[in-house]
Amino acid sequence: MGNVRQLGELGVIRRLRAAGGPPGLGVRTGIGDDTAVLEVSRDALLLATTDLVVEDVHFRRASASFHDVGWKALAVNLSDIAAMGGRPRWALVALALPASADVEDVDSLYAGMREAAAPHAVDIVGGDTSASPGGWMISVTLLGEHSGTPRLRSMARPGDLVAVTGSLGRSAAGLAALEDHEGGNARGAIGSEALQEITRAHRRPLARVSEGAWLCQRPTVHALMDCSDGLATDLGHICRESRVGAAILLERLPVSAAVLEAARAFGRDPLEWATGGGEDYELLLTCEPAGASELATGLLGATGTPLTVIGEIRAGGPEVTWVGSAGKPVEIRAGYEHFRG
């Protein structure tokens, strides 16, 4: 039967999805989207999501404080609720830590979670604690609510445009800078403002909660999800769930000046970070072509966040075609996948 490395993360998820059987009573959306969508009553939907943060997989003590880790553990869950256009409400935290862990570090971890939760009035209402034989493990379960129609990965239609909020690649650029242990070499060539922008994007990502809620109220928006595993991987999820293909124009990808500066310093292609770096937590969506300009103008006015059209959805699939500056398809490496790295 093999092992999970051979199966890969997506294969494991497919297997678990099949093992779960058909959705039960009240389950509108189960395994396979950013959150589960559960019908509490005729007029109320409950959103439920969970993410696990593991030491030396999702963070390293050398490059992140425990305050940063707590912030990020809560923020990645907020991003899942944002991707459904919902309102985050209550969090449960399960924590496994070594017996030698400092109490001050535990306090700092929870302070980071509370700081990330505060702008959204999210309360930490419970959880569990356990000893860990190895490193730290933090699992956050976040519950939210939705009074409208959540946008799913399976809602993309042929002819839709593909768009993304904000900019891409900042988290991957920040990680490269944080792990540049040479110090004073490549990292030293990045200006202080650019360095602060990319490292903060990696350590303390901002979930697009207001943006998700605004977009979900627009009937021209069809599919919606967040970019957590990289644009290449996450757009692939939309294509598989919607049974469509896509074509993306690489020269349209929104990449900040700070990412370009870091790429020059490290001798890297910024498009690699933008397409496969992951952990940007921007919103990826498909929409009707006629409404794209109005969406971009409206979102910028309502939230201050730009929206950039980067391609289109095509019939068939689920392949994604990446088009280079010469107008010809180019190869793009997929984003991070657990078990295979």
CORWOVEN-V749334 format. One line per field, one symbol per residue. phi: phi as a letter, one per 40 degrees, with the letter a starting at -180 (. if undefined). Layout:
phi: ???
//
This chain:
phi: .gbccccgdcccccccccccgcdccgccbbchbcbcbbccacbbbbbbaabbbbcgbbabccbaccccccdccccccdcccdccgcbcbbbbbbbbacccccccccccdccccccccdcbfcbcbiiabacbcbccbbbbbbbbbabbbdcbccbcbdgccbbacfbbgcccccccccccccggcccccccccccccccccccbcbcccccccccccccccbcaabcbbhdcccccccccccfbbabbccccccbcccccccccccgbcccccccbcgfcfccbabacdcbcccccccccccbgbcbbcbiacbcghccbcbbcccgbcbcbccccbdgbg
//
